[in-house]
Amino acid sequence: MAQRAKNSKASLGALKPEMLKGAIKQLGPSLVALLNACVRIGALPAQWAISALTPIRKPGADHLRCDGYRGIAVGTLPAKLFASMLQSRFTTHTEAAGIRASG
């Protein structure tokens, strides 16, 4: 999963995709153990839940109204990796069980 992370992708915090890619052999086993521990205990570190919310104006919307914007949340790289891992596991499980909706 870390290898698929794009260097240009925004992430919050000090750990950036290019840094992780450069040290994947050293950090990979520890990161996998940490993510698997999060699955076992059913919780993530609170710091991973922090996101930076940026308002983006909707095309043609009134910039003076709040509903003229949508929010884009940028989270931490470990949280993104965790979400990617869960998505992969759910997809594998649901496809094997024949219960995944198409699309």
Secondary structure, 3 states (H helix, E strand, C coil): CHHHCCCCCCCECCCCHHHHHHCHHHHHHHHHHHHHHHHHHCCCCHHHHCCEEEEEECCCCCCCCHHHEEEEEECEHHHHHHHHHHHHHHHHHHHHHCCCCCC
